[in-house]
Amino acid sequence: MIERRLIMLPWDEGFHEILNGSLPVDFDGSQCVVQRAGSGLLETVSFEAAIEYALGGEYDEFDDEEEGAWE
């Protein structure tokens, strides 16, 4: 039996698949979308903020968290 709820939590089965299957509501095509370390939530950011995300180390933090989740 599938439990039906209005809110999914990060530890719920399928959370990341559903989260990654849709863009944030404020995305209009002129921004970038990043996945925040710690929460895994998608966030719309400027191009400059996306570069900082990638080069500033947050992308690596998120990647490390994802690797640990699969072990």
N, C-alpha and C positions, 0 to 999 in steps of 0.2 A: 504494500500500500504506500503510495506517495503522500508525504505530508505536504500540505499546502500552506504557505505563509506569504505575507506581503513583503517581508524583508529577508534577504539572504545574507548570511554571514560568511566571512572568508573561509571558515573551516567547513562550510556546507559543500556537499558534493555538487560539482558543476559550477561553483561560484566563478572561478576564473574563466571558464569557457563562455559563460553568459556575459561576464564583464568585458571580455575581449571581443565579443561578437557585436558590440554596438559602440558608437562614438558618443562622447559627452554631448548633452543637449545644446551646449553653447558653441559647438564646433560649426564653423561656417565655411570651411575650406581654405581660409587664409592663414590658419594657425597650424601648429604641430600638436600632436597628442603624445604625452609621455605617461609612463606607468610609475607611480611613486613608490619608492622603497618604504618598507614598513607596513603599508596598507595594500599595495597592489592596485590601487584605484587609478583609473585613467583621468588625466587632467589636460585641459586645453591650455597651451602656452604659446608665447610668441616664438618666432624662429630663433631669436637671440637666446631666450630662456632654454630652448631645446638644445642649443649648442652647449650652454653652461651645464645642463643636465648630463649630457654625454661626456663632456670633457672634465667636468668638475667632480666626477666620481659617483654620483647618485645612481647612474645606470649600472655601474659595477656592483654597488650595494644591492640593487634589486636582483641582478643576475646571480649574485652569491646566495641571496635568500631563496630564490627559485631552485637552485641546485640543491640546497639543503633540504628543501621540502620533498624532493623526490628520493632522498636517501633513506 
